[in-house]
Amino acid sequence: MLSLRGVRSYLRRSHATGLAVFIAVAYALASMLLGGMLVLAQYSGGYSILILWGNRLGLQNWNYPGLLIEAPWGFVDLPFFATLSMVLVSAGVGLGMAVAVVLGYRLLRDRKATAGRPAAAGTIAGLTPAMIALVTLGACCSTTAAATAGVGLVAAATGSSTSNLLLNNWLLGVFQIVVVYVALIAQELLLRVYGTLFAGNDPGFSDHPAPARPVDLHAVATTALRVTLLAAGVTWALAAVADWTTVDPFAASAALWFNWVVEHFLVSGIAILAGLTPRTLERWSAGIAGTSAGRAVRGALFVGAWTLAVWVPAPLAAAGIEGFGNELLGALGAPAAYGAVAPAFPWGGALLLRWGFQYMLLAGFAGAVALAPVRSLTWLARTESRSSDQPSPEPVPSSATASLSNAR
């Protein structure tokens, strides 16, 4: 799954590899133009290539070694990590968008054939825009753009500031890579679960189509929750990475490491796995829930959920372990002796989204998994189990069909 074998196989069988390459190259050129890595202008000089190994101030080491190419038609500036992240993001966008385009095209082409299967067509029609939105989410800001609304969105999602991101612009590349890769994994899972619905009309699939199932309220609720958990988990995990732009992780205290590992990575990791593949997480939790290792993981998860959703005493809050209750006290003007901590944002939509999704939702879900892992994950994985466990109907041989016709 992590190697995206299904996505790559589908593109290869659909003869759409060239489309993926074209989209990736187009996205890379657009990123270079918007981010200032490629500037088209007229210069009187000739061609020159310069390798940059660093700067005298020793700042932004992730940009080096860099490559600067000057030509009569302009110049190309290729910092090291920005170029690497642009290549990876462009490849991901090419894969995801090519799959979405091929699926959307075949939906429109075969709409008459699928007129008798409204549930199946409606399911795939709803998935295709979701794939496009997920995969292109990383394109909100170009790799080295310094003045774009996307930088502010990334700052709001990770709890950082715009000026800090512009100074430590490696986090923008990390944010794009993580978001696009998670979107591609989600697309891989969607193809595995719902891809057989296209089998009758799509040569990219070799299995037989599964019978259509009407979408019920439970499916809508679990799908919405999984998408929300995935988005909140990814941004909350990246918020810990954003802290490393202002705090040296190798010199950080034990309290800060507890905040990063337990409150961020553990809580968000459970949410990400539940959003991507709740059935696998359900089976894993059922296997180790009663073991000593399982009880240790559940205990750490409960502690992370409690500290994140409720409150911690003033000494722990001052050391870097804080939660919703501490930030709420800080927003209300309570003294630090009560454990009050200044919130990351002023009163407004960004703060409410942080409290509602990254604090209360993630903490509530992590607490439910810690207390009742099998019951919580069974409810979330019920729709996935129905879709993936549904056996494909066996094709009826032509001789049997003729016999049935004669009997009639």
N, C-alpha and C positions, 0 to 999 in steps of 0.2 A: 504493500500500500504506500509506504513512504517513498518508493521509487517511481510512483505514478505509472505503474505498468499498464493499468487499464486505459488511462488517457492516451498514452503513447501508442498502445496497440490499436485503439479506436481510430486515431489519426492515420496510422499506417494502413489499416484495412480500408479506410475511407479515401485513401489517396489525397489526404489533405496536409501532408507534411510541408509542402511548398507554401500553403496558406499560412501555416504557423510561422515559418521562417520569414515570410513577407511581413506579417504583423509584428514580429519581434524586431525586425530591422526598422520598420516604420516607427515603432515606439521608441527605440533607441535614438534615432535621429531627432524625433520630437523632444525627447528628454535632453539631448545635448543642446539643441537650439534654445529651449526654454530655460535651461539651467546655466547657460553661458559657457558650456564646454566646447561648443562649436559656434564660431562667429564668422559670418560671411561679410566680407568687406574687401575693398580694393587697396592693396599695398604696393608700393613701388619696388620693394625689395624682392629677393628671390626666395628660395626654399631654405629653411634651416630647421634643425632638430636639436633640442636641448633637453637633457635629462637633469631633473631637479632632485637632489638628494636630501634637502632639508632647508631650514632657514636659521638665521643667526639667533633668533629668540628661542628656538627649540619648541615652538608651538605647533599644534595640529600635526603630530607625527604620522597620523593615519593617512595623510595626503602624499606621503613620500615612500618610495621614489615615484616621482611624477614625470610626465612626458609633455613637452610643449613643442608643437609643430607650427611653424609660421610659413605661409605661402602667399603668393600674389592674390589669391581669392579669399584670404582670411587666416584664421589660426584655430588650432585645436588644442585644448587644455585638458589633459587626462590625469587628474590626481589618482592615486593608487586605489584607495578603498571606494571612492565615489565611482570609479570606472568599474571595479569589480561588482559592486552592488547594482549598477546600471545594467551590466550584462546579465546578471542573475534574474533581476526583475523583468527585463525585456524577454528573456527566455520563458519565464513563467507566464507573462501576459500573452505571449505568442501561443503557448500551449492552450491556456484556458480560453482565450477568445476564439481560437480556431475551432475548438470543440463546440463552443456555444453557437458560432456561426453555422457550422455544419448541421447541428441539431435543429436550429431554427429554420434553416433552409428546407430541411426534409420535412419538418412539420408543415410548412406552408405548401410544399409540393404534394404531400400526401393528405391534405386536409379532407379531401373527399372520401378517401379510403378509411379515414378514422372518424368519419361523421357518426358512425354507429357505435363508437366507443368514447362517449363524452368524458367519462371519468379518467381514462388513460390519457387522452389528448389534453384534458385540463391539467392533469398532474404534470406532464412534461412541459406544457406551455408555461406553467408557473415556475418550473425549475430553470428554464433557459434564461429568463431575465435575472434570476437569482445568481446564476453562475456568472453572468456578465458583470453584475454589480459587485460580487465578491472579488472576482479576479482583478477588476480595474480599480478596486479600492486603494491599492498601493500607488496608483497614479495620481493621487490627490496632490502630491508635491513632487517636483522633479528632483533629481539626485543632488544637485548642488544649488538649487534655487534659493535665493536669499530674500526675495520679496514675493511671497505667495500666501494665499489664505490657507493652504494646506499645512504650512508650518505652524500656524496658530491652532489648527485642528489637532495636529500631532501633540502639540504642547498641552492642550486641554485634555487629551486622552491619556497622556502619560503623567500628568501632574507636574510638568516642568514649565519653563517660561520660554517665550519666543526668543529672547536674547540669548538664553542659555543654549537653545538648540542651534541657533545660528553660529555660536562660537564652537559648539561641539556637534558639528553637522554630521558626524559619523552615525549618530543616533537616528537620523532621518533614513539613512541607508538600511540600518538594521530594522527599523520599523517597516519599511517597504518589503524587505526580503521576508520577514516573518509573516506579514499579513498576506502577501501573495502566495507563499508556500502553504499556509494554513488553508487558504481558499482553494488551492489546487488539490489538497488532500480531501477537502469537502466535496469537490467536484468528482474526485476518484470514487468516493463512497456513493455519491448520487448515481454515477454510471453503473456501479456494481448492483445497487439496490433496484433502480428503476430502468436500467438500460434495456432489460429484456422486453419492455413495453414497445420498443422499436423493432424488435426482431423481425416482425413480418414484413417491414418495409425498408429496413436499413441494413445494407450489406456489412456495416461495421460490426454487427452482432450476429453470432451464429446460433444462439439459443432460440427457443420458441417463445412467443410472447406469453406473458402471464395474464390471466384473466383480470379485467379491470375491477377495481374496488372503489366504491364511492368514498369520498373524503368525509370523515365524520368530525365532530367537534373535538374529540380527543386527539385526532391527528393534527388538527390545526393548532391546538394548545401546545402539544409537545413539540411541534416543529418551531413555533414561535419561541418557546422556552429554550430550545437547543440553539437556535440562532443567537438569542440574547446572551446565553451563557458563553457561547463561543466568542462573541464580540467583546463582552465584558472581561472574560478570562485573558484574552490576548492583550488587550490594552492594560490590564492590571499587572500582568507579567512584565510588560515593557516598561511600566512605571518604575519597577525596581531597577531595570537597566538604566533608565533615565537618571536615577539617583547616582549612578556611577560617574556621571559627568561632573558632579560637584563633590563627591566623596570618594576618596581612594579606597576601593574595596579591600586591598591588602593591608590597609591600616585602620579598617573599620572596627568598631567595638563588637562584642558578642551580642549586644542588644540589637544593633543594626543588622547583623547577620540573621538573628532570629526574625526580625521584621521582613527581611528579603526572602529567606528560605521558607518560613512557616506561613506568614501572613500573605506573602505575594505568590511565590512559586508553587507551594503546595496547594493552597486554596484555588489559585487560578488553574493549576494543572488538572485538578479534578474537574473543574468546569469545562476546560477545553476538551478533555477526553469524553466527558458526558455529551458535549455538543457534537463531537465528531462521530463517536461510536459508543453509544450508551450500552448496547448489548454486550460488547466485549468487556466494558468496565463492570457490568453487572455480573458476568461470569467470573471475572477475576475477583471481585469483592466477595462473591459467594464462596469461592474456594479458600480464601485466606481470612475471612471475617472473624472466625473463631480461633485462629492461631495466635501465637504470641506476637508475631510480626504484624498480623492484621490488627490486633488490639493496639499495638504501638502506633501504627499509622492512623487508626481511628482516633486515638487519644491526641496525637499531634494535630490532626485535622480539627478536632473539637476545640482545642486550645486556640488554634489560629482563627477559627470562626468566632469564638467568644471575644477574644481581644479585638477583632476587627469590627464586630457589630455592637459591642456593649461599651466597655470602659476598662481602663487600667489605672492603677494608682499613679500618683504624681512622679515618684522616682523612676518608674518604668517609662512613663510618657516623656520625661525629660531625657531619658537615654535613647529614645528613638522608637519605642514600641507604643503605638497609639492606634485608636479606633474611632468609630463614629461618635461615640459618646464624648471622647476627648475633644474632637474637632467641633462638635456641637456646643460644648461648654466654651470653647475659645471663640466661636462665632457670636455667642451671647454675651461675651465680655467677662466671663468668670476668671478668677485669679488662677495662676499656675499652681498654687497649693492644692487646688481641687483636681489637678490633672488636666487642666485646660491646655489645648494646643492650638496654635493659629492654623486655620484651615488653609489648604493649598490655594484656594481661589476666594475672591470676595463673594458676597451674596449674589446669586444669579443662576442662570441655567447650567453653567459648567459645574458649579458646586453641587446643585441638586442632582445632576446626572452622576457625579462622582459618588455622592452619598447613596443614591437610589440603586445604582447598578453595580459599581465597583465595591461598595461596602455592604449594603443590606442584602442585595440579591445573591452575591457570591458567598457572603457569610452565611446567609440562611440556607442556601443549597449545601454548602460544605457541612454545616451543622446537621442537616437532615441525613446526609450520607454517613456522617460519623456515628449518629445514633441508630439509624435504621438503614444500612446501606442497601440490602437486598430489596426491601420494600420501596425505597425511593427510586432506585434505578430501574426496577421492574416496571413501574408506572411510566417512566420516561422512555424505556426501550420497547414498550409494547407495540407501537406502530412500526418501528424498524423490524421487529421480529416478525410481524405479520407480512411485511413486504418481502423480506429476504427469505423467510421460510416457505413462502408459497411455492409449491412445486410447479414447474412448467408442464403444461398439458402435453401428453404424448401425441404425436401426429398419428392420424388415422390412416392406415395403409389404403392405397387405392383399391385393392381387391376387396377389402372389408367394406369400403364405401359402396362399391358396386353391388356386393351381396345385400347390404342394407336397402339399396334402391330396389333390387329385384324383390326383396321380401315385402317391401311396401306395395 
